[in-house]
Amino acid sequence: MLTQDHSAHQTPRKRAADKVGRRNWWVFGGFAAVALVLLAAEHRAHLLGWLPWLILLACPLMHVFMHGGHGGHGGTSNEGEDK
């Protein structure tokens, strides 16, 4: 089955609209990045005040979500059965 390249059949107006749409997203992303940097700079004291609590919260979250690799607590070990 042959696939068709739809971009070759676009009109110049459609290609221009796609280009403007991509440019709009880049501009929005730039403004969002600047806004996040300014917010972080203005509220640094508040963010750093929460940092110890976020580290403490990470401990139980890692405990819950990272135990999938070894079967969790109370699992049986099959190492001694073969010997």
N, C-alpha and C positions, 0 to 999 in steps of 0.2 A: 504494500500500500504506500503510495506516495504522499508525502506531507506537503502542504502548501505553505509558502511563505507569505503570510498576510501583510507583512510590512511593505512588500513590493507593490501591493495593490492599493496602498493608502494614497489619498489625495494630498496635495501639498497643504491644504488647510488642516487636515487631520494630523499630519506630521508636525505642523507648527503648534497645534493645540497640545500634542503630547510633549513637545519641547517646553512649552510654557508651564504645563503641569509639573514636569520634573523640576523646573527652575523654582516654582512656587514651593515645592517640598524642601528644596535646599535652603531657600530663604527662611522658611518656617523653622527648619532644624537649626539654622544659625541663631535665630532669635531665641529659640528655646535653650540652646547651649549657653548663650550669654545670660539669659535670665537665671539659669541654674547656678552659674558661677557667681552672679551677684547675690543671689539668695544665700548661697553657702558662705560668701564673704561677710554678709551682714549678720548672719545668724550663727557664726562660728562658735561663739560662747555657748549657745544653747545646744548646738550639735555635739560639741565636745563634752558637755555635761551629761549627755545621754550615753556616751561611749562606754563607760564601765558597765552600765546596765545592759547594753547590747552585747557586750562580750560575755557577761554572765548568762544572758538568754541564749546565746549561741551554744553553750555547753549542753543543756538538756535537748535542744533541737538536734544537735549533732548526734547525741546519744540515741534519740528516737529514730532518726532517718538514716543513720549510717550503720546500723546493726544488721542490715540485710545480707551482708557479705558472709557472715559466719553462722547464720541461723538463729541469732538472738540468744537470750539467756535460757538456761535449762535444757539446752539441746543435748542429745546423746552423741558421744564420740564413738566412731567406728574404728578407731586406730587399734585398739587392743583386741578386737574380735578375730582378726586374721591370724594372730600369733598363737 
